[in-house]
């Protein structure tokens, strides 16, 4: 399974998080400051290697 991450809110929050494409572990790239952004909405997509490939997604909400 391969994982990918999309930042839904805020739009400029793409450089804050990263995801390990093999394990799905989400980590911070930068520090979080609740005075700047108090809520992040992320979408995690998972795709398998089947033929045809199947995929699913979930929403992660992080409140700082």
Secondary structure, DSSP 8 states (H G I E B T S, - for coil): -EEEEEEEESTT-TTTEEE-TTT--EEESS---TTT-SEEEEEEEEE-SSSS--EEEEEEEEE-
